[in-house]
């Protein structure tokens, strides 16, 4: 991996337009502070690692 690789601090809005929750197929919102994509319908938070959204339900964190 290049030393010049930077993890983005934001998610491209175009990406949010095409990504959907793999459980509900609903819309996702970006939580910048936590670095997660939130599915309110499924009550799950999907992590973003090295700038890549991990869209696997088994990798998601359950929300209260």
Secondary structure, DSSP 8 states (H G I E B T S, - for coil): --TT----SS--HHHHHH---TTT----EEETTTTEEEETTTTEEEEEETTEE---GGGSEE--
